[in-house]
C-alpha cells in the first residue's frame, strides 16, 4: 500500500491522474518502460534513437533526438506525452508546454528514483498495479546487488564517455549511482554537469583504480600512462552492454553486469 500511495503522490506532482489512451513517448528509455509495463498497446508514436523493442517496431515516428516533428506529433492526437528533457530542444519544449497536452516529465538521477518514476508512469497509464510490481522487483534486485558488491572503501572508477575531447559522467548522472551500487565511486562525482569535459591531467591526478569505456582503442590509449593505478592493475575494462545508457527497468540488469565486470570475484 505504501508503494501505491507513493505512485499516486508522484502523479499529483507531475500532472493530473487519468488513464491515458493515446500515448506518445519522447525518449527511447521511456518507450522501453511502457513496454516493460506491458502497455505498448497504449503507444501511438515514439521518438527514435537507435533500435526499437519488437513490440513497438512499427509505430509511427515523431522524429529523432533533438528533432521533434511537431506536425506529426499533433496528427496522432495524444492525450499523454512522456518526456525526457534532454531528448527535445528547449524551444520545442516550450512549444509543447503551450499545447497543453498532459505531460509526464521523467529525469532519473538515481536507480531508486528510476523505480519511483516507473511506478508513476504506470499510474499515468491507468495501470498502477503493474508499476508497483515491477518497481518492487527492481528494488529487490538493487538491494541484492548492494549487499553483494559492498566495499568499505569503494573502488575509484573513471567512466570514459568519449576521448576527443575527453568526456566522463558527473555526480548527478544515473551511471554514477550505478557505480555506487557496485561498490565503486566515480572519481568525477563532484562535478555537477551530466557529461563534463575533463583533461588527461585531471584523470592522472585522481588516479582511478578502474577505467571503463565502450571502445577498446580508447582503453588501450591509457597504457601510455603506466603510473595510473588502473593501468598498473590491468583494470582497463570494456563496457559492452549499452543498457547503462537507457534509464529503464533493464538498467538494473545492466548494472548487475557492470558490478560483475568491476568485481568479478564477488
BATORMAR-23767 format. One record per residue (C-alpha): residue number from 1; residue in one letter; chain; x, y, z. Coordinates in steps of 0.001 Angstrom, whole numbers, always signed. Example, Ala and Ser with C-alpha at 12.3 -4.5 7.8 and 13.67 -1.06 7.14 Angstrom:
% BATORMAR-23767
pos,code,unit,xx,yy,zz
1,a,A,+12300,-4500,+7800
2,s,A,+13670,-1060,+7140
***
This chain:
% BATORMAR-23767
pos,code,unit,xx,yy,zz
1,x,A,+0,+0,+0
2,x,A,+2833,+2400,+795
3,x,A,+4307,+1948,-2719
4,x,A,+925,+2557,-4325
5,x,A,+498,+5712,-2224
6,x,A,+3927,+6929,-3390
7,x,A,+2943,+6367,-7017
8,x,A,-226,+8415,-6528
9,x,A,+1776,+11192,-4836
10,x,A,+4197,+11359,-7769
11,x,A,+1260,+11540,-10154
12,x,A,-109,+14521,-8252
13,x,A,+3227,+16283,-8578
14,x,A,+3727,+15567,-12276
15,x,A,+232,+16023,-13635
16,x,A,-3420,+15029,-13469
17,x,A,-4388,+11498,-12527
18,x,A,-6139,+9909,-15501
19,x,A,-5817,+6834,-17644
20,x,A,-4177,+7768,-20918
21,x,A,-5377,+6045,-24074
22,x,A,-3093,+7609,-26696
23,x,A,+498,+7989,-25517
24,x,A,+3495,+9436,-27344
25,x,A,+6897,+8680,-25848
26,x,A,+9584,+11290,-26430
27,x,A,+12573,+9182,-25361
28,x,A,+13637,+5592,-26142
29,x,A,+14126,+4838,-22440
30,x,A,+10535,+5892,-21690
31,x,A,+9282,+3789,-24599
32,x,A,+11095,+831,-23045
33,x,A,+9439,+1482,-19685
34,x,A,+5992,+1392,-21312
35,x,A,+6895,-1927,-22965
36,x,A,+8224,-3286,-19642
37,x,A,+4861,-2385,-18098
38,x,A,+3127,-4497,-20767
39,x,A,+1410,-1348,-22012
40,x,A,+2768,-974,-25537
41,x,A,-850,-1088,-26751
42,x,A,-1270,+2492,-25468
43,x,A,+1605,+3927,-27510
44,x,A,+675,+5673,-30758
45,x,A,+4060,+7246,-31542
46,x,A,+7683,+7328,-30379
47,x,A,+10820,+9427,-30712
48,x,A,+13570,+7409,-32404
49,x,A,+17191,+6891,-31385
50,x,A,+18562,+3505,-32317
51,x,A,+16885,+107,-32397
52,x,A,+13356,-210,-31007
53,x,A,+11881,-3047,-28945
54,x,A,+9990,-5502,-31159
55,x,A,+6649,-4614,-29550
56,x,A,+6813,-1064,-30951
57,x,A,+8833,-1662,-34118
58,x,A,+6045,-497,-36432
59,x,A,+4770,+2545,-34531
60,x,A,+4856,+5977,-36216
61,x,A,+7935,+8084,-35549
62,x,A,+7646,+11655,-34274
63,x,A,+11265,+12485,-35057
64,x,A,+14688,+11844,-33584
65,x,A,+16629,+13118,-30591
66,x,A,+16559,+16913,-30679
67,x,A,+14484,+16948,-33883
68,x,A,+10827,+16596,-32940
69,x,A,+8316,+16576,-35809
70,x,A,+5616,+18697,-34173
71,x,A,+3134,+18332,-37026
72,x,A,+3426,+14564,-36969
73,x,A,+3022,+14506,-33194
74,x,A,-181,+16570,-33310
75,x,A,-1637,+14351,-36033
76,x,A,-1509,+11422,-33598
77,x,A,-3812,+13278,-31139
78,x,A,-2009,+12149,-27972
79,x,A,-3640,+12542,-24573
80,x,A,-313,+11980,-22758
81,x,A,+3313,+12790,-23561
82,x,A,+6212,+11076,-21813
83,x,A,+9168,+13444,-21886
84,x,A,+12851,+13090,-21022
85,x,A,+14007,+16767,-21049
86,x,A,+17260,+16113,-22891
87,x,A,+15501,+14413,-25799
88,x,A,+13809,+17612,-27025
89,x,A,+15443,+21021,-27529
90,x,A,+14471,+23982,-25282
91,x,A,+12495,+25797,-27996
92,x,A,+10382,+22739,-28789
93,x,A,+9865,+22007,-25087
94,x,A,+8345,+25490,-24812
95,x,A,+6106,+24690,-27790
96,x,A,+4939,+21508,-26090
97,x,A,+4004,+23433,-22951
98,x,A,+1808,+25767,-24964
99,x,A,-87,+22812,-26459
100,x,A,-1467,+21947,-23003
101,x,A,-1171,+18214,-23617
102,x,A,-787,+16365,-20284
103,x,A,+2917,+15605,-19919
104,x,A,+4861,+13412,-17526
105,x,A,+8478,+14579,-17249
106,x,A,+10984,+11928,-16188
107,x,A,+14667,+12550,-15489
108,x,A,+16134,+9955,-13137
109,x,A,+19361,+10759,-11306
110,x,A,+19420,+7539,-9281
111,x,A,+18190,+3984,-9676
112,x,A,+15788,+4414,-6755
113,x,A,+14324,+7495,-8449
114,x,A,+14006,+5466,-11645
115,x,A,+11976,+2834,-9782
116,x,A,+9654,+5516,-8383
117,x,A,+9168,+7044,-11825
118,x,A,+8284,+3649,-13288
119,x,A,+5508,+3441,-10683
120,x,A,+4327,+6931,-11567
121,x,A,+4289,+6220,-15309
122,x,A,+2220,+3097,-14694
123,x,A,-285,+5254,-12830
124,x,A,-447,+7722,-15711
125,x,A,-1229,+4772,-17986
126,x,A,-4052,+3678,-15705
127,x,A,-2202,+502,-14725
128,x,A,-665,+1338,-11320
129,x,A,-525,-2260,-10100
130,x,A,+1941,-3129,-12865
131,x,A,+4229,-295,-11796
132,x,A,+4123,-1322,-8140
133,x,A,+5067,-4905,-9019
134,x,A,+7842,-4003,-11465
135,x,A,+9348,-1390,-9150
136,x,A,+9296,-3815,-6203
137,x,A,+11163,-6409,-8291
138,x,A,+13742,-3812,-9362
139,x,A,+14282,-2592,-5800
140,x,A,+14844,-6141,-4588
141,x,A,+17461,-6701,-7298
142,x,A,+19165,-3440,-6326
143,x,A,+19250,-4370,-2641
144,x,A,+20822,-7719,-3534
145,x,A,+23484,-6023,-5674
146,x,A,+24330,-3500,-2952
147,x,A,+24807,-6255,-402
148,x,A,+26813,-8471,-2711
149,x,A,+29218,-5818,-4001
150,x,A,+29554,-3571,-936
151,x,A,+33079,-2381,-129
152,x,A,+34106,-436,+2962
153,x,A,+36464,+1522,+700
154,x,A,+34826,+1992,-2725
155,x,A,+36917,+1442,-5837
156,x,A,+37875,+4671,-7620
157,x,A,+36487,+4497,-11164
158,x,A,+36864,+6711,-14220
159,x,A,+33957,+6205,-16631
160,x,A,+35011,+7416,-20080
161,x,A,+32266,+8507,-22458
162,x,A,+34475,+9760,-25291
163,x,A,+38139,+10531,-25924
164,x,A,+38442,+13504,-28326
165,x,A,+37672,+15577,-26378
166,x,A,+37702,+13571,-23170
167,x,A,+34233,+13283,-21582
168,x,A,+33013,+11490,-18487
169,x,A,+29840,+11423,-16358
170,x,A,+29150,+13771,-13454
171,x,A,+27864,+13014,-9983
172,x,A,+24217,+13703,-10835
173,x,A,+24209,+11188,-13669
174,x,A,+22439,+7895,-13018
175,x,A,+25551,+5940,-14087
176,x,A,+27343,+7376,-11039
177,x,A,+24636,+5838,-8866
178,x,A,+25048,+2503,-10674
179,x,A,+28764,+2611,-9810
180,x,A,+27919,+3146,-6137
181,x,A,+25626,+117,-6188
182,x,A,+28656,-1834,-7450
183,x,A,+30878,-747,-4569
184,x,A,+32658,+1896,-6645
185,x,A,+32962,+5681,-6747
186,x,A,+33030,+7971,-9773
187,x,A,+36282,+9933,-9458
188,x,A,+34493,+12905,-11052
189,x,A,+31385,+12544,-8910
190,x,A,+31979,+16027,-7502
191,x,A,+31163,+17603,-10888
192,x,A,+27548,+18673,-11382
193,x,A,+27384,+18578,-15188
194,x,A,+25866,+15351,-16565
195,x,A,+28699,+14910,-19108
196,x,A,+31658,+17142,-18161
197,x,A,+34737,+17520,-20324
198,x,A,+37898,+16732,-18373
199,x,A,+41629,+16736,-19064
200,x,A,+44041,+13818,-19070
201,x,A,+45942,+15636,-16328
202,x,A,+42820,+15674,-14147
203,x,A,+42358,+11918,-14626
204,x,A,+46015,+11287,-13751
205,x,A,+45663,+13406,-10632
206,x,A,+42614,+11444,-9423
207,x,A,+44420,+8150,-10148
208,x,A,+41472,+5787,-10789
209,x,A,+41818,+2116,-9877
210,x,A,+39486,+1146,-12730
211,x,A,+38902,+2787,-16120
212,x,A,+35711,+1923,-18009
213,x,A,+34976,+2669,-21674
214,x,A,+32904,+1214,-24507
215,x,A,+35768,+1282,-27028
216,x,A,+38864,-904,-26755
217,x,A,+41119,+1587,-28561
218,x,A,+40193,+4263,-26013
219,x,A,+41149,+1904,-23204
220,x,A,+44430,+903,-24826
221,x,A,+45411,+4569,-25105
222,x,A,+45685,+4759,-21290
223,x,A,+48653,+2372,-21398
224,x,A,+50740,+5438,-22284
225,x,A,+50408,+6400,-18577
226,x,A,+51672,+3334,-16687
227,x,A,+51693,+5272,-13402
228,x,A,+47877,+5199,-13234
229,x,A,+46608,+2588,-10774
230,x,A,+44135,+1148,-13308
231,x,A,+46931,+579,-15822
232,x,A,+49235,-975,-13207
233,x,A,+46486,-3383,-12153
234,x,A,+45307,-4183,-15681
235,x,A,+41891,-2759,-14837
236,x,A,+41078,-1194,-18212
237,x,A,+37613,-2670,-18656
238,x,A,+35413,-2747,-21748
239,x,A,+31709,-1993,-21198
240,x,A,+29813,-3845,-23921
241,x,A,+26253,-3518,-22582
242,x,A,+24602,-312,-23839
243,x,A,+21849,-716,-21243
244,x,A,+23581,+1705,-18880
245,x,A,+22756,+4493,-21327
246,x,A,+18978,+3848,-21207
247,x,A,+17320,+4561,-17846
248,x,A,+14533,+1977,-17947
249,x,A,+13910,-1187,-15958
250,x,A,+16519,-3102,-17959
251,x,A,+19197,-791,-16497
252,x,A,+19142,-2856,-13297
253,x,A,+20316,-5932,-15212
254,x,A,+22892,-3768,-16997
255,x,A,+24091,-2597,-13563
256,x,A,+24450,-6222,-12457
257,x,A,+26726,-6842,-15461
258,x,A,+28703,-3711,-14574
259,x,A,+29158,-4921,-10996
260,x,A,+30443,-8286,-12196
261,x,A,+32818,-6548,-14605
262,x,A,+34286,-4377,-11834
263,x,A,+34331,-7077,-9139
264,x,A,+34279,-10452,-10925
265,x,A,+35169,-12440,-7806
266,x,A,+32032,-11427,-5862
***
